């Protein structure tokens, strides 16, 4: 491990990328501690005690929501916009064609539409959040001018975070938005651990030991799911060009057990949190929609129903996101263009059917395992009664942290191997 760290900081370009990411994290943490005017800290604490949903949102913003900072929304509006556009690809064939068939230019245009949609979504979320905070007397009464200024500031904070994430992807190492979510989760971890330890009692020792053991098991499961893959052999035909022979090599096409990564977790949580968010924003109102929302929130308050829905959504979104991002037709066409083929399988439609067959055999295990790991911390939390620790290190947060760390380390290893090949 120490040799790996030494190699990372010995390579100048890789060292600069990591330092750049750490510098972006520092800017993010600075912005997360700049509050909007007129915040009442005591009422903030009472709000988080009354509405547990804000506690979960606070984790993903790295404590920015609890501090009512200018980046209180985090990258949540961008994730919401991404979910909306991913769903729209199933409705509008033009969007699906842009995303899948137009190559890198099409994906850049698709991402640009997502960024543009983030602005009105962030403005709407900022307005509803400010109205809720004002109603709960968390912030002082807002004049129209101050309200507009606050909405613009919070929206600009979200857009700035997205820009920082894009900078990380372009000039740093790893996937920018995922790393910002990781930074938000990890930033508040020491404070949460301290709060849990201060409330610890010797009688809870068996429950704590059981929970820590299950947490290690969950981490192991996450690593297995993220690292497990089905290797499909690929051979390349020999070609003669200018008196030289090219190709003839054999390699493999890695197909991950869970190609969707952590996105099914984020999608599922966004959908499950939506009714509670809408109900909290419409608190004090009356009408048919409010009554329906209250019934939905009450239904989701049942741990069994919530766990079943969470399990099912993660399973379905694993399939959904994989179908969008992993296109056997595109992969088969690329192999055909490069002169590659799967031994024993004809190029073209036969390769497409074979890749789809392998994917449909592998993906159920990844989806089932990912959904099981997602709900397991909640089950253990109910059995042990340690809800705080379940919320702290279990479930979604743990999945995101471990997945992002694995993906970042994979990219770092790829960078190191590239340098070794260059030297050779």
C-alpha positions in Angstrom: 0.0 0.0 0.0 2.8 2.4 0.9 4.6 1.5 -2.3 1.5 2.4 -4.2 1.1 5.8 -2.5 4.8 6.5 -3.2 4.3 5.7 -6.9 1.2 7.9 -7.1 3.0 11.0 -5.7 6.2 10.2 -7.7 4.3 10.7 -11.0 4.0 14.4 -11.4 0.9 14.4 -13.6 -1.0 12.0 -11.4 0.1 13.9 -8.3 -1.1 17.2 -9.7 -4.5 15.6 -10.5 -5.0 14.3 -7.0 -3.9 17.7 -5.5 -6.4 19.4 -7.8 -9.2 17.1 -6.6 -8.3 17.9 -3.0 -8.2 21.6 -3.8 -11.8 21.3 -5.2 -12.9 19.5 -2.1 -11.5 22.4 0.0 -13.5 24.9 -2.0 -16.6 22.7 -1.7 -16.2 22.6 2.1 -15.6 26.3 2.3 -18.9 27.0 0.4 -20.7 24.5 2.6 -19.9 26.6 5.6 -21.1 30.0 4.2 -24.8 30.4 5.4 -27.5 32.5 3.8 -28.5 35.6 5.9 -30.9 35.4 8.9 -30.4 31.7 10.0 -31.7 30.7 13.5 -29.5 27.8 14.6 -31.9 26.6 17.3 -34.8 26.3 14.9 -32.6 24.5 12.4 -31.9 21.8 15.1 -35.7 21.5 15.8 -36.4 21.2 12.1 -34.0 18.3 11.7 -35.5 16.6 14.8 -39.0 16.9 13.4 -38.3 15.9 9.8 -35.9 12.9 9.6 -35.9 13.3 5.8 -33.7 16.3 6.2 -31.1 14.3 8.0 -30.6 12.0 5.0 -30.5 15.0 2.6 -27.9 16.6 4.9 -25.6 13.6 4.6 -25.4 14.0 0.8 -24.7 17.7 1.0 -21.9 17.2 3.6 -23.8 19.2 6.3 -24.5 22.1 3.9 -28.3 21.8 4.4 -27.9 21.8 8.2 -25.8 25.0 8.0 -28.4 26.5 5.5 -25.4 27.3 3.3 -25.3 28.7 -0.2 -24.8 25.2 -1.5 -27.6 23.6 0.6 -29.0 21.7 -2.4 -25.7 20.1 -3.3 -25.8 18.4 -6.7 -29.3 17.1 -6.0 -31.0 19.1 -8.8 -28.4 17.8 -11.3 -29.1 14.2 -10.3 -32.9 14.9 -10.6 -32.4 16.3 -14.1 -30.3 13.3 -15.0 -33.0 10.9 -13.8 -35.7 12.9 -15.8 -33.7 12.8 -19.0 -32.8 9.1 -18.6 -36.5 8.4 -18.2 -37.3 10.5 -21.3 -35.1 8.4 -23.4 -37.7 5.6 -23.1 -40.4 8.0 -24.3 -38.7 10.0 -27.0 -36.7 7.9 -29.6 -34.7 11.1 -30.6 -33.2 11.4 -27.2 -32.3 7.7 -27.1 -30.7 8.0 -30.6 -28.8 11.0 -29.4 -27.5 9.2 -26.3 -26.6 5.9 -27.9 -26.0 6.3 -31.6 -24.4 9.7 -32.1 -21.3 8.9 -30.2 -19.4 11.3 -28.0 -20.9 14.4 -29.6 -24.4 13.0 -28.9 -23.6 12.3 -25.3 -22.1 15.8 -24.8 -25.3 17.3 -26.2 -27.4 15.1 -23.9 -25.3 16.2 -20.9 -25.7 19.8 -22.0 -29.5 19.5 -22.0 -29.2 18.0 -18.5 -27.2 20.9 -17.2 -29.6 23.4 -18.7 -32.6 21.6 -17.0 -30.7 21.7 -13.7 -31.1 25.5 -13.5 -34.9 25.7 -13.3 -35.0 22.6 -11.1 -32.5 24.2 -8.7 -34.5 27.4 -8.7 -37.7 25.6 -7.9 -36.1 23.5 -5.2 -34.5 26.6 -3.7 -37.8 28.5 -3.6 -39.7 25.6 -2.0 -36.8 25.1 0.5 -36.7 28.7 1.5 -40.5 28.8 1.9 -40.3 25.8 4.2 -37.5 27.3 6.2 -39.3 30.6 6.5 -42.5 28.9 7.6 -40.5 27.0 10.3 -38.8 30.2 11.4 -35.4 28.7 10.5 -34.6 31.9 8.6 -36.0 35.4 9.1 -38.9 36.7 6.9 -37.8 37.3 3.3 -38.6 40.4 1.4 -39.3 39.8 -2.4 -35.9 41.2 -3.2 -34.1 39.1 -0.6 -36.1 36.0 -1.7 -35.0 36.5 -5.3 -31.4 37.1 -4.3 -31.4 34.0 -2.1 -32.9 31.8 -4.9 -30.3 33.1 -7.4 -27.5 32.5 -4.9 -28.5 28.9 -4.0 -29.1 28.1 -7.7 -25.7 29.6 -8.6 -24.1 27.5 -5.8 -25.6 24.3 -7.3 -24.4 25.3 -10.8 -20.9 26.1 -9.4 -20.7 22.6 -7.8 -21.7 21.0 -11.1 -18.9 23.0 -12.7 -16.5 21.8 -10.1 -17.5 18.3 -10.8 -16.9 18.8 -14.5 -13.5 20.2 -13.7 -12.6 17.1 -11.6 -13.7 14.8 -14.5 -11.7 16.8 -17.0 -8.5 17.8 -15.1 -8.5 15.5 -12.0 -9.1 11.8 -11.4 -12.4 10.0 -11.1 -16.0 11.0 -11.9 -16.5 14.5 -10.6 -20.1 14.6 -9.5 -19.7 11.2 -7.7 -16.6 12.4 -5.9 -18.5 15.5 -4.7 -21.2 13.3 -3.3 -18.5 11.2 -1.7 -16.9 14.3 -0.2 -20.3 15.4 1.2 -20.8 12.0 2.9 -17.3 11.7 4.2 -17.0 15.3 5.4 -19.7 14.9 8.1 -18.6 11.4 9.1 -16.2 12.4 12.0 -18.9 14.6 13.6 -21.5 11.8 13.3 -19.1 9.3 14.8 -18.4 11.6 17.7 -22.2 12.1 18.3 -22.7 8.3 18.3 -19.8 7.7 20.7 -21.1 10.3 23.2 -24.4 8.5 23.3 -22.9 5.1 23.7 -23.7 2.9 26.8 -22.0 -0.4 27.8 -25.3 -2.3 27.6 -25.3 -1.7 23.8 -21.9 -3.4 23.3 -23.3 -6.6 21.7 -25.5 -4.6 19.4 -22.6 -2.4 18.3 -20.3 -5.5 17.7 -23.1 -7.2 15.6 -23.6 -4.0 13.6 -19.9 -3.5 12.9 -19.6 -7.1 11.9 -22.5 -6.7 9.5 -21.0 -3.5 8.2 -17.8 -5.3 7.3 -19.9 -8.0 5.6 -21.7 -5.3 3.6 -18.5 -3.6 2.5 -17.2 -7.0 1.4 -20.3 -7.6 -0.6 -20.1 -4.2 -2.3 -16.5 -4.8 -3.3 -17.4 -8.2 -4.7 -20.3 -6.8 -6.7 -18.2 -3.9 -8.1 -15.2 -6.0 -8.9 -16.9 -9.1 -10.2 -17.1 -9.4 -14.0 -17.8 -12.0 -16.7 -14.9 -11.9 -19.2 -16.0 -12.6 -22.8 -13.1 -13.7 -25.1 -12.5 -11.6 -28.1 -10.1 -12.3 -31.0 -8.9 -10.0 -33.8 -8.4 -11.0 -37.4 -4.9 -10.7 -38.9 -4.6 -8.0 -41.5 -1.6 -7.1 -43.8 -0.9 -3.5 -44.5 2.2 -2.3 -46.3 4.0 -5.5 -45.8 3.3 -5.6 -42.1 0.9 -7.8 -40.3 -1.6 -6.4 -37.7 -4.1 -8.0 -35.4 -4.2 -11.7 -34.6 -4.3 -10.9 -30.8 -6.7 -12.3 -28.3 -8.2 -10.4 -25.4 -11.5 -10.3 -23.5 -14.4 -8.0 -23.1 -15.2 -7.4 -19.3 -18.9 -7.4 -18.4 -19.4 -6.3 -14.9 -21.9 -8.1 -12.7 -23.3 -4.7 -11.8 -22.7 -2.4 -14.8 -24.9 0.3 -13.4 -22.7 1.1 -10.4 -24.2 3.2 -7.7 -26.8 5.0 -9.9 -29.6 2.6 -9.1 -29.2 3.5 -5.4 -29.4 7.2 -6.1 -32.4 6.9 -8.5 -34.3 4.8 -5.9 -33.6 7.1 -3.0 -34.7 10.1 -5.1 -38.0 8.5 -5.9 -38.6 7.4 -2.3 -37.7 10.8 -0.9 -40.0 12.7 -3.3 -43.3 12.2 -1.4 -41.8 13.2 1.9 -40.2 16.3 0.4 -43.5 17.3 -1.2 -45.5 16.7 1.9 -43.1 18.8 4.0 -43.2 21.6 1.5 -47.1 21.5 1.5 -47.4 21.3 5.3 -50.3 23.2 6.6 -52.1 23.1 3.2 -55.4 21.3 2.5 -56.7 19.5 -0.6 -56.9 16.2 -2.3 -53.2 16.1 -3.3 -52.0 16.9 0.2 -54.2 14.1 1.6 -52.8 11.6 -1.0 -49.2 12.7 -0.1 -49.9 12.2 3.6 -51.2 8.7 3.0 -48.1 7.9 0.8 -45.8 9.2 3.5 -47.6 7.3 6.2 -47.3 4.1 4.1 -43.6 4.7 3.5 -43.2 5.1 7.3 -43.7 1.4 7.7 -40.2 -0.1 7.6 -41.3 -3.3 5.9 -43.1 -1.5 3.1 -40.3 1.0 2.7 -37.7 -1.8 2.6 -39.7 -3.8 0.0 -40.1 -0.7 -2.2 -36.4 0.2 -1.8 -35.4 -3.4 -2.7 -37.7 -3.5 -5.8 -36.7 -0.1 -7.1 -33.0 -0.8 -6.8 -33.5 -4.1 -8.7 -35.5 -2.5 -11.4 -33.3 0.6 -11.8 -30.2 -1.7 -12.1 -31.9 -3.2 -15.2 -33.1 0.2 -16.5 -29.8 2.0 -16.2 -27.8 -0.9 -17.6 -30.1 -1.0 -20.7 -29.4 2.6 -21.3 -25.6 2.6 -20.7 -24.7 -0.8 -22.0 -25.8 -1.3 -25.6 -24.9 -4.7 -27.1 -25.6 -3.4 -30.6 -23.0 -0.6 -30.3 -20.4 -2.9 -28.8 -20.9 -5.5 -31.5 -20.6 -2.8 -34.2 -17.4 -1.4 -32.6 -15.9 -4.9 -32.5 -16.8 -5.5 -36.2 -15.2 -2.2 -37.2 -12.0 -3.1 -35.4 -11.9 -6.6 -36.9 -12.8 -8.3 -33.6 -15.1 -11.2 -33.0 -16.2 -13.5 -30.3 -14.8 -17.0 -31.0 -17.5 -19.3 -32.4 -20.0 -16.3 -32.8 -20.5 -14.6 -36.2 -20.0 -10.8 -36.2 -23.1 -8.6 -36.4 -26.6 -9.7 -35.2 -25.3 -13.0 -33.8 -22.8 -11.1 -31.6 -25.6 -8.8 -30.4 -27.8 -11.7 -29.4 -24.8 -13.4 -27.6 -23.9 -10.3 -25.7 -27.6 -9.8 -24.7 -27.8 -13.4 -23.6 -24.7 -13.1 -21.4 -25.9 -9.8 -19.9 -29.3 -11.2 -19.1 -27.7 -14.2 -17.3 -25.2 -12.0 -15.3 -27.3 -9.0 -14.5 -29.9 -10.6 -12.2 -27.2 -11.7 -9.8 -25.8 -8.2 -9.6 -29.2 -6.5 -9.3 -30.3 -9.0 -6.6 -27.1 -8.6 -4.6 -27.1 -4.8 -4.9 -30.8 -4.6 -3.8 -30.0 -7.0 -0.9 -27.1 -4.9 0.3 -29.1 -1.7 0.0 -31.8 -2.9 2.5 -29.5 -5.0 4.7 -28.4 -2.1 6.9 -32.0 -1.2 7.6 -32.8 -4.7 8.7 -29.7 -4.8 11.0 -30.6 -1.4 12.4 -34.1 -2.7 13.3 -32.6 -5.8 14.9 -29.9 -4.1 16.9 -31.8 -0.8 17.6 -28.8 1.2 16.6 -30.6 3.5 14.2 -27.9 6.2 14.4 -25.1 4.0 13.2 -27.4 2.4 10.6 -27.9 5.9 9.2 -24.3 6.8 9.6 -22.4 4.0 7.9 -25.0 1.8 6.4 -27.0 1.5 3.2 -26.8 4.2 0.6 -24.0 6.1 2.1 -21.8 3.0 2.4 -22.6 1.9 -1.1 -21.7 5.3 -2.6 -18.5 5.7 -0.6 -17.2 2.2 -1.4 -18.2 2.4 -5.1 -16.6 5.8 -5.6 -13.4 4.7 -3.9 -13.1 1.6 -6.0 -13.8 3.4 -9.2 -11.2 6.1 -8.3 -8.6 3.6 -7.4 -9.3 1.7 -10.6 -8.6 4.9 -12.6 -5.4 5.6 -10.5 -4.2 2.1 -11.2 -4.9 2.6 -14.9 -2.9 5.8 -14.9 0.1 4.0 -13.2 0.0 1.1 -15.6 0.0 3.5 -18.5 3.1 5.1 -17.2 4.7 1.7 -16.8 3.9 0.8 -20.4 5.3 4.1 -21.6 8.5 3.4 -19.7 8.7 -0.1 -21.1 
